[in-house]
Amino acid sequence: MPGGENRFGYLQCGEEVFLRFKTKEGKEFLAIRPFRLCLWDTPCQRQFFLENYNFILSYLGERGKSWRFRLFIPQAFLRIELECELQDNGFHFRIFPETLIEERPNLIKVMALDIIPEFFQAQYKQSGYFLLPAYCGAICRFDQKRVGESRAMVYSEQPRWEDFGTMPVCGFKTNGGAWLCILASGQFDARIITRSYWQDKKVVYACGPSFVFRHEPAETVSDELREARYFYFPGNQADYNEMAACYREYLMKTRGLVPISQRMRMKEYQSLKYAATSYH
């Protein structure tokens, strides 16, 4: 299976461990499986999650620094193609819904895919935190032994106002570094998942994005590309400030957004002078 090195470490994809990133300092971040699957049991008419499963990963080839794979999950009767592209400061992860094959939709349908679910993972009392896109950003530390799961839509009203999202991002601060995940495509049908659960008598915390394929079982699957971009920040001092600066740079350079400080100088945006110095 392919692998490659960037300025922060070495990234590799495979079947025993789907994705592994080893920093130059020796710290590892990994995801054993590509997805945590949210599925629909057609005969029983109910939703369930598939977490522990075997999968077959076929390497289809390389295009530049992108590695293309065909994934087969026998327990879900599911086939789909995905891609991982090595970047200088992280990697891009893509899912191609137009390649989805549900072999037995009369038994199982795909509702959503939580992507590389173990990649942002911590244990109770571990230093660090998750950065969540609630309002202007919220920090979730690993200091509570509460077991539960939140599946908040990125852009949508929420059952609890505290979960209202404003940005298609999530982050992970840990010993020796930090990560930011930006949903670059498919963000309007996506959730940010945070959960805690018991594993080997320890409380484990996990966070990451989930791409919705169907909101209702009868819906057809949108063929919009799903893409998540992961950025790594090395060092003990890396925190939400680096994440915020990275997201700002992405908005300006990739999305083409112009800061208020520049727009307020233009005649057609004179009203922004007030907005630039106001509280909200």
N, C-alpha and C positions, 0 to 999 in steps of 0.2 A: 504494500500500500504506500501511497506517496507521502512525502514530507518535505519540509523546507525551513530555512532559517531566515529570520529577520533580525533587526538590530537589538531586539530584546530577548529572543529565545528561539526555540525550535518547535514547530507545529507539525503534528502528524495525525493522519486519519487511518483507521483500521477496523477490524472486526472484533478483536478482543476488547479493545478500548476504542470507541468510535472516534473521539477527538481528545488529543493530549497536547497541552502547551507547557513546555518546560523552559523556565526562564534561565538566563545565563548564571544566575545565582543559585540555581538548583531547585527552586520551588516549582511544584507542578500544579496545574489546573487541568482537570479532566472531566469528561462526560462518558460514562460507560456505554450509554445508548443515545441514539440521535434524538429520540422523542419520548415524551410521556403522552400517550394517546388518549384523547377523550372520544369515546366511541358510542354509537347507538346500537343497542340490542333490538333488532327489528321484531323478532317474534315476541319478546317480552315487553317491548315498547318502553324502554328505559335507558338512561345514560349510564355509562360506567367508564372507569379508567383502566388502562393497561400499562403497567409500569415495568414488570419483569417479563421479558420475552427474549427469544432468540431471533436474530436477523441475519440476512445474507447481504453482503455489500459487494457489488460488482463495480470494478473500476472501469469507467468508460473512456478515459483519456484526459489529456491536459491541454488547456488553451491559455497560453501565457503562464500566469501563476495561479490559474483556476483549475481545480480538480473536480471532475464530474463523476457522479456515482449513480447507480441504480440500486435502490434499497428494496428488499423484499422482507416482509414480516409475515411469516406463515400463520401465526395465531390470529392475525387481524385480516388475513386474506387481502393484503394491501401491497401494492407496488407503487413506487414514486421515485422520481429523479431529483437529486439535489446537488449542490455545488459548494465547495469551500475555496475561497480565494485568499491567498496569503498577501498581507499588506505589510508595509514597513513598520507600522506600529500596532498591528493586530491582525484581524482577518474579517472577511465578509462571509456570511452563511446565507445561502439562497435555497428556496424550495420552488419547484416548478409545478403548480397545480394542474396544468394541462397534461402532464404525464401521469397523473393519478389513475390507477386502475384498482377498482374495488371488485374483487373477483366474485364475491358473494354478497351483494347489497341486500339480498333478501334475508341475510343473517346479520351482517355488520356494516355500518356506514361510519365514515369519519366525520366527526363534528369539529374537532380542533386538535392541533398539534402543539404541545408545549415543547419548545426546542431546547436541545442540549440541557436538560433540566438539572443535572448535578453540577454544572459548570460554576454557577454562583452558589456555593454551599459552605456552611459554617456550623460549628457546634456551640452548645451552651457555654457561656462565659468566654468565648473566644473574642479577642479584641477586634474591633472593626464594626462595620454596619452595612446595611443595604440602603441605597439611595432610591427613593420612590417618587414618582411624578405627581404627588398629591399637592394641588395648588402650586405653590412656587418651589416645591421640593420638601420632602420629609425624610428623616433618618430613622431607620429601624435597627436598634442594637440587639445583640444576642444575649439578653440578660433576663428573659422571661421563660418559664417552663410551661408555656401555654401551647397547646396543640390545636391547630386549625389551619384553614386555607382561605385566602381571599383571591377572587378571580375578577379583578376590576377592569372594565373596558377602558381603553386609552382615551377615546373621545366619546363620551356618553354620560348622561346623568346616572348617578350612582344611588343605591339604596341608602348609603350613609354619606353625608356631605363631605366627611373627612377624606373619602376615597376619590373625590372628583379629580380627574386627571387633566393636565394641561400640556403635557409633553410626551412624545413617544419614546421614552428612555427609561432605563433603570441602571443602577450601578452597584458595585460591590467593592468595599474597602476591606483589606485584610492585611496581615503582617507582610511587610515588604513590597506592597504595591496596591494598585486599584484597577478596576475595569469599569468601562462604560459601554452599555449596549444601546445603540440607536436603531429604531425601526425605520428603515429607509424606504420601504415599499410594503404595502399591505397594512399600514398602520391604522387605517380606518376600520379594519376588521381584526383587531388585535386586543389582547388583554395583557396586563402585567400580573403575574402570579407570584404571590408570596405565601409560603406555607411552612409549618413546623410540625414535626412528627417524631415518634420514637423509633430509633434504629440501634440495635445492639445495646439496649439499656441507656442510650444517650438521646438527648433532644437534638435534632438536626434541623437547621433552617435552610431553606432554598428559595431562590428568587430567579425570575427570568420571564421572557416574553412567551406568549402563546398566540398562534395565528388561527383565527376562526375560519373554518371551511364551510360550515353551515350553522345558521342560528336556529333553524328548524329542520327536522329530519327529511322533510319533503323537498327542501330547497336543492337547486343545482349548485355545483361548486363553481365559484368564480375562478377564472384562469389568470387573475392578476398575480404577478410575481410577488412572492413573499421574500423579503430580504432584511436581515439583521446585521449590523456592522458593530464589531467588537474592537474597542480601543484599550490598550494596556498602558498603564502609567507606573513605572518602576519606582522603588524607594519607599522608605518608611514615611516620608513627608507627603506622598501622594494622597490626595483626599478629594472631597467634592468640589474644591476650587478648580482642580485640573479637569474634572469631569465637566464643570460648567463652561470653562474656557474652550474645551474641545467641542461641546455642543454648539456654542456660539460660532466657532469657526466653521463648523459643518453647515450651519444655517446660512452663513454669509457666502462661503466659497462654493458649496455644493447646491444649496437651495436658491441662492441668489438673493437673499433678503438684505435689505439696506437698513442699517441702524437708524434710530430716530435722530441721533446726533447729526447725521448727514442729511436726512430728509428734511429736517426743520429749516435748513438753509435754502431750500427750494421754495419758490413763490407759491406753488400749488399746495404746499404743506405748511403754511404759516401757523396753522392752529396747533401744530405739534410742539411749538415752543412752550406752550402751557403744559402739554403732556410730559415733556422731557423733565420738568421740574416739579410736577405734581406728585402727591403721595401715591396715587394709583397709576 
